[in-house]
């Protein structure tokens, strides 16, 4: 815990206990967590204190604590009271990578949870396989895509993992151009995007026919392929049926062939994303969206309140029936990323020279 926050936390804990005691709903604050954006208090109520009594006092508690708003929910720790950190901090991708290295094969680093733990997603796992990212302008959606792509590039050799980046607006993946992990530069042209997706479908079918499936081990000769798509809804509307069919087939059968989709959209409406397509994205990463209906479609369930998130990298990770995990997206600025990727390119060239020196004589 930052030392400067300790008096603030102690003061807020006292206010919580005093307000609830005054309303005959006594509790004790037994612990909590300090995240980059949010602070949590764990409340232990007296035996005769009803949860509904505490929840109904949320507005009175917010007023006494002088915070704009707070939430009170049940959690694994009991009753959890959550409010904004007055000193929000950014989460460094490079710092987190140093903490979790070596990453397992095909694992992406997402950010830091409210409990202060790095959040990882293993693409080869059935409960992940493909990822749908949703968030409106200012949510941090594009930053999250770059973070995932950078974490893969900085922790995997290009013979183990390849990436295809499709970016109709040309704003998200330009920094990655030139990486040995990319068999072609980031795709911005619609016709090329359609051709690239069709080629992936054919590759998937060939791998299935030949039984060429990537192993989990490092020694696999068949690399996994991660396809990043920004502005999925725009791509579907522009490319129409052919794009929808290719993405749906890759989402249905790609995992076994070692092909994984990470697709992002500002507009997760049911009119654009078919139920069949959405059903094949087991992991949803949802930032702030426009409405409760968009939050329901993007997350695949009701009641996540994703439309109330703070933006700027404040996200929910939602998988199956598990409790959503709130996290702050790890960040790396473009200059840092260019420098790191330059080192990655140089290392790949050295490996190539060592493996096949006769080609470079």
C-alpha positions as CSV (number, residue, x, y, z in Angstrom):
1,X,0.0,0.0,0.0
2,X,1.4,3.5,-0.8
3,X,2.4,5.1,2.5
4,X,0.6,8.4,1.5
5,X,-2.7,6.5,1.1
6,X,-2.7,4.9,4.6
7,X,-4.1,7.9,6.5
8,X,-6.8,8.3,3.8
9,X,-7.8,4.7,4.0
10,X,-7.9,4.7,7.8
11,X,-10.1,7.8,7.7
12,X,-12.5,6.3,5.1
13,X,-12.7,3.0,7.0
14,X,-13.7,4.9,10.2
15,X,-16.3,6.8,8.2
16,X,-17.8,3.6,6.9
17,X,-18.1,2.1,10.3
18,X,-19.5,5.3,11.9
19,X,-22.2,5.9,9.3
20,X,-23.4,2.3,9.3
21,X,-23.4,2.2,13.1
22,X,-25.5,5.4,13.2
23,X,-28.0,3.7,10.9
24,X,-28.1,0.5,13.1
25,X,-26.3,-1.6,10.5
26,X,-22.9,-2.1,12.3
27,X,-20.0,-3.6,10.4
28,X,-16.2,-3.8,10.7
29,X,-13.8,-3.1,7.9
30,X,-11.6,-6.2,7.9
31,X,-9.3,-5.5,5.0
32,X,-9.3,-4.4,1.4
33,X,-7.2,-3.9,-1.8
34,X,-5.8,-0.8,-3.5
35,X,-5.9,-1.1,-7.3
36,X,-4.6,1.4,-9.9
37,X,-8.1,2.9,-10.3
38,X,-10.3,1.5,-7.5
39,X,-10.1,0.8,-3.7
40,X,-12.0,-2.0,-2.1
41,X,-13.1,-2.4,1.5
42,X,-14.2,-5.8,2.9
43,X,-17.0,-5.5,5.4
44,X,-17.9,-8.0,8.1
45,X,-21.4,-7.2,9.3
46,X,-22.8,-7.9,12.7
47,X,-25.0,-11.1,12.9
48,X,-28.2,-9.0,12.9
49,X,-27.2,-6.7,10.0
50,X,-28.9,-7.3,6.7
51,X,-27.1,-6.9,3.5
52,X,-29.9,-4.9,2.0
53,X,-29.7,-2.4,4.8
54,X,-26.0,-1.8,4.0
55,X,-26.7,-1.6,0.2
56,X,-29.5,0.9,0.7
57,X,-27.1,3.3,2.5
58,X,-24.7,3.6,-0.5
59,X,-25.6,7.2,-1.1
60,X,-25.2,8.2,2.6
61,X,-21.8,6.5,2.6
62,X,-20.6,8.2,-0.5
63,X,-21.6,11.6,1.0
64,X,-19.8,10.9,4.3
65,X,-16.7,9.6,2.5
66,X,-16.8,12.5,0.0
67,X,-16.6,10.3,-3.1
68,X,-18.7,10.8,-6.2
69,X,-20.2,7.2,-6.0
70,X,-19.5,3.8,-4.7
71,X,-20.8,0.3,-5.1
72,X,-21.7,-2.4,-2.5
73,X,-21.8,-6.0,-3.6
74,X,-21.4,-9.5,-2.3
75,X,-18.1,-11.1,-3.1
76,X,-15.8,-14.0,-2.2
77,X,-14.5,-11.8,0.7
78,X,-18.0,-11.1,2.0
79,X,-19.5,-7.6,1.5
80,X,-17.3,-5.5,-0.8
81,X,-17.5,-1.7,-0.9
82,X,-15.7,-0.2,-3.9
83,X,-14.9,3.4,-4.7
84,X,-12.4,5.4,-6.9
85,X,-8.8,5.7,-5.9
86,X,-8.0,9.4,-5.4
87,X,-4.5,8.9,-6.8
88,X,-5.0,6.7,-9.9
89,X,-1.9,5.3,-11.4
90,X,-1.0,3.9,-14.8
91,X,0.1,0.3,-15.2
92,X,3.3,-0.3,-17.1
93,X,3.4,-3.2,-19.5
94,X,7.1,-3.6,-19.3
95,X,7.1,-3.6,-15.5
96,X,4.4,-6.3,-15.5
97,X,6.2,-8.4,-18.1
98,X,9.3,-8.4,-15.9
99,X,7.1,-9.8,-13.1
100,X,5.5,-12.6,-15.0
101,X,8.2,-13.8,-17.4
102,X,8.5,-16.3,-18.8
103,X,5.0,-16.3,-20.1
104,X,3.4,-19.6,-21.2
105,X,3.1,-20.2,-24.9
106,X,0.3,-18.2,-26.5
107,X,-0.4,-16.2,-23.4
108,X,-1.3,-12.5,-23.5
109,X,-0.8,-10.0,-20.7
110,X,-3.8,-7.8,-20.2
111,X,-3.2,-5.6,-17.1
112,X,-3.5,-5.4,-13.4
113,X,-6.6,-6.5,-11.4
114,X,-8.2,-4.6,-8.6
115,X,-6.5,-7.0,-6.3
116,X,-3.1,-6.0,-7.6
117,X,-2.5,-9.2,-9.6
118,X,-1.3,-9.4,-13.2
119,X,-4.1,-10.7,-15.5
120,X,-3.2,-13.1,-18.2
121,X,-5.2,-15.0,-20.8
122,X,-3.9,-18.2,-22.4
123,X,-5.3,-18.3,-26.0
124,X,-4.8,-22.1,-26.3
125,X,-7.2,-22.7,-23.4
126,X,-10.7,-23.7,-24.4
127,X,-12.2,-21.1,-22.0
128,X,-10.3,-18.4,-23.9
129,X,-9.6,-19.4,-27.6
130,X,-10.9,-16.2,-29.0
131,X,-11.4,-12.7,-27.4
132,X,-14.0,-10.1,-28.2
133,X,-13.0,-6.6,-27.0
134,X,-15.7,-3.9,-26.8
135,X,-15.5,-0.3,-25.8
136,X,-16.5,3.2,-27.0
137,X,-14.2,6.0,-27.9
138,X,-12.0,6.8,-24.8
139,X,-12.4,3.4,-23.2
140,X,-8.9,2.3,-24.0
141,X,-9.9,-0.4,-26.5
142,X,-7.1,0.4,-29.0
143,X,-4.5,0.6,-26.2
144,X,-5.6,-2.9,-25.0
145,X,-5.2,-4.3,-28.5
146,X,-1.6,-2.9,-28.8
147,X,-0.8,-4.1,-25.3
148,X,-1.9,-7.7,-26.2
149,X,0.0,-7.6,-29.5
150,X,3.1,-6.2,-27.8
151,X,3.1,-8.7,-25.0
152,X,2.9,-11.6,-27.5
153,X,5.7,-10.1,-29.7
154,X,8.0,-9.4,-26.7
155,X,7.6,-12.9,-25.2
156,X,7.4,-15.2,-28.3
157,X,9.8,-16.0,-31.1
158,X,8.3,-15.6,-34.6
159,X,8.8,-19.3,-35.3
160,X,6.4,-20.1,-32.4
161,X,3.8,-17.4,-33.0
162,X,2.7,-15.2,-35.9
163,X,0.3,-12.3,-36.0
164,X,-2.0,-10.8,-38.6
165,X,-3.2,-7.3,-37.8
166,X,-6.3,-5.9,-39.6
167,X,-7.0,-2.2,-39.0
168,X,-9.4,-0.6,-41.4
169,X,-8.7,2.9,-40.0
170,X,-5.0,2.4,-39.8
171,X,-4.6,3.9,-36.3
172,X,-3.9,1.0,-34.0
173,X,-1.1,-1.3,-35.3
174,X,1.2,1.0,-37.3
175,X,3.9,0.7,-34.6
176,X,4.1,-3.1,-35.1
177,X,5.1,-2.8,-38.8
178,X,8.4,-4.5,-39.6
179,X,8.1,-7.1,-36.8
180,X,9.2,-10.6,-37.9
181,X,6.0,-12.0,-36.3
182,X,4.0,-10.3,-39.0
183,X,4.1,-12.1,-42.4
184,X,2.6,-8.9,-43.9
185,X,2.3,-5.3,-42.8
186,X,-0.9,-4.3,-40.8
187,X,-3.8,-4.5,-43.3
188,X,-5.8,-1.4,-43.8
189,X,-7.4,-2.1,-47.2
190,X,-10.7,-3.9,-47.3
191,X,-10.0,-6.1,-50.3
192,X,-6.7,-7.2,-48.7
193,X,-8.5,-7.9,-45.4
194,X,-11.0,-10.1,-47.2
195,X,-8.2,-11.9,-49.0
196,X,-6.2,-12.4,-45.8
197,X,-9.2,-13.8,-43.9
198,X,-10.0,-16.2,-46.8
199,X,-6.3,-17.3,-46.8
200,X,-6.5,-18.1,-43.1
201,X,-9.6,-20.2,-43.7
202,X,-7.8,-22.2,-46.3
203,X,-4.8,-22.6,-44.0
204,X,-7.1,-23.8,-41.2
205,X,-8.6,-26.4,-43.5
206,X,-5.1,-27.5,-44.7
207,X,-3.9,-27.9,-41.1
208,X,-7.0,-29.8,-40.2
209,X,-6.6,-32.1,-43.2
210,X,-3.0,-32.8,-42.5
211,X,-3.4,-33.0,-38.7
212,X,-1.0,-30.1,-38.3
213,X,-1.9,-28.7,-34.9
214,X,0.4,-26.6,-32.7
215,X,1.6,-28.4,-29.6
216,X,1.8,-26.6,-26.3
217,X,5.5,-27.3,-26.1
218,X,8.2,-24.9,-27.4
219,X,9.3,-27.5,-30.0
220,X,6.2,-27.2,-32.1
221,X,7.0,-26.8,-35.8
222,X,3.5,-25.3,-36.5
223,X,3.3,-21.7,-35.2
224,X,0.1,-20.4,-33.7
225,X,-1.5,-17.5,-35.5
226,X,-3.2,-14.6,-33.7
227,X,-5.4,-12.4,-35.7
228,X,-6.1,-8.9,-34.4
229,X,-9.0,-7.1,-35.9
230,X,-9.8,-3.5,-34.9
231,X,-13.2,-2.1,-35.7
232,X,-14.8,-5.5,-36.3
233,X,-18.3,-4.0,-36.8
234,X,-17.0,-1.6,-39.5
235,X,-15.2,-4.5,-41.3
236,X,-18.4,-6.6,-41.2
237,X,-20.6,-3.8,-42.6
238,X,-18.1,-3.0,-45.4
239,X,-17.1,-6.6,-46.3
240,X,-20.6,-7.9,-45.8
241,X,-21.2,-11.7,-46.2
242,X,-17.7,-12.9,-47.1
243,X,-16.1,-11.3,-44.0
244,X,-18.9,-12.6,-41.7
245,X,-18.5,-16.1,-43.1
246,X,-14.7,-16.2,-42.7
247,X,-14.7,-14.8,-39.2
248,X,-17.5,-17.1,-38.1
249,X,-15.6,-20.2,-39.5
250,X,-12.4,-19.1,-37.9
251,X,-14.1,-18.6,-34.6
252,X,-15.8,-22.0,-34.7
253,X,-12.9,-24.1,-35.8
254,X,-9.7,-22.0,-35.4
255,X,-8.6,-23.0,-32.0
256,X,-7.8,-26.6,-32.9
257,X,-5.7,-25.4,-35.9
258,X,-3.9,-22.9,-33.7
259,X,-5.6,-19.8,-35.1
260,X,-7.0,-17.3,-32.6
261,X,-9.1,-14.2,-33.1
262,X,-8.8,-11.0,-31.0
263,X,-11.5,-8.7,-32.4
264,X,-12.5,-5.3,-31.1
265,X,-15.6,-3.1,-31.8
266,X,-17.1,0.1,-30.7
267,X,-20.6,-1.1,-31.6
268,X,-21.3,-4.5,-30.1
269,X,-24.9,-4.5,-31.2
270,X,-26.8,-7.8,-31.9
271,X,-27.8,-6.4,-35.4
272,X,-24.1,-6.4,-36.4
273,X,-22.6,-9.3,-34.5
274,X,-24.6,-12.5,-35.1
275,X,-25.4,-14.7,-32.1
276,X,-23.4,-17.5,-33.7
277,X,-20.3,-15.3,-34.0
278,X,-20.6,-14.0,-30.4
279,X,-21.1,-17.5,-29.1
280,X,-17.6,-18.4,-30.3
281,X,-15.8,-15.7,-28.3
282,X,-15.6,-17.3,-24.8
283,X,-13.6,-14.4,-23.3
284,X,-15.0,-10.9,-23.4
285,X,-13.0,-7.8,-22.5
286,X,-15.5,-4.9,-22.0
287,X,-14.6,-1.3,-21.4
288,X,-17.0,1.6,-21.1
289,X,-19.8,1.3,-23.6
290,X,-22.7,3.6,-24.5
291,X,-25.7,1.8,-23.0
292,X,-26.8,-1.0,-20.7
293,X,-28.0,-2.9,-23.8
294,X,-24.5,-2.6,-25.4
295,X,-23.0,-3.8,-22.2
296,X,-25.3,-6.9,-22.2
297,X,-24.5,-7.8,-25.8
298,X,-20.8,-7.2,-25.4
299,X,-20.5,-9.2,-22.2
300,X,-23.0,-11.9,-23.0
301,X,-24.9,-11.3,-19.8
302,X,-27.0,-8.7,-18.0
303,X,-26.0,-6.7,-14.9
304,X,-22.3,-6.0,-15.6
305,X,-22.8,-2.2,-15.6
306,X,-20.0,-1.9,-18.2
307,X,-21.7,1.4,-19.3
308,X,-20.7,2.8,-15.9
309,X,-16.9,2.1,-16.2
310,X,-14.5,5.0,-15.9
311,X,-12.9,4.7,-19.4
312,X,-9.1,5.1,-20.0
313,X,-8.3,1.4,-19.6
314,X,-10.9,0.5,-17.0
315,X,-12.1,-2.9,-18.2
316,X,-14.0,-6.1,-17.2
317,X,-12.9,-9.6,-18.1
318,X,-15.9,-11.9,-18.5
319,X,-15.7,-15.6,-19.1
320,X,-18.6,-18.1,-18.9
321,X,-20.4,-18.0,-15.6
322,X,-17.4,-16.7,-13.6
323,X,-17.5,-13.5,-11.7
324,X,-16.3,-10.6,-13.9
325,X,-12.8,-9.4,-13.1
326,X,-12.2,-5.7,-13.2
327,X,-8.7,-4.6,-14.3
328,X,-6.7,-1.7,-15.5
329,X,-5.1,-2.2,-19.0
330,X,-1.3,-2.2,-19.0
331,X,0.1,0.7,-21.0
332,X,3.2,1.2,-23.1
333,X,3.8,4.4,-25.1
334,X,4.7,4.3,-28.7
335,X,8.3,5.4,-28.3
336,X,8.9,2.7,-25.7
337,X,7.2,0.1,-27.9
338,X,9.3,1.1,-30.9
339,X,12.5,0.7,-28.9
340,X,11.5,-2.7,-27.5
341,X,10.4,-4.0,-30.9
342,X,13.6,-2.8,-32.5
343,X,15.5,-5.0,-30.0
344,X,13.1,-7.9,-30.8
345,X,13.8,-7.5,-34.5
346,X,17.6,-7.4,-33.9
347,X,17.4,-10.5,-31.7
348,X,15.4,-12.4,-34.4
349,X,18.0,-11.5,-37.0
350,X,20.8,-12.8,-34.8
351,X,18.9,-16.0,-34.3
352,X,18.4,-16.4,-38.0
353,X,22.1,-15.8,-38.7
354,X,23.1,-18.4,-36.1
355,X,20.7,-21.0,-37.4
356,X,21.6,-20.5,-41.1
357,X,24.9,-18.7,-41.4
358,X,25.4,-19.8,-45.0
359,X,22.4,-17.7,-46.1
360,X,24.1,-14.5,-44.9
361,X,27.6,-15.0,-46.3
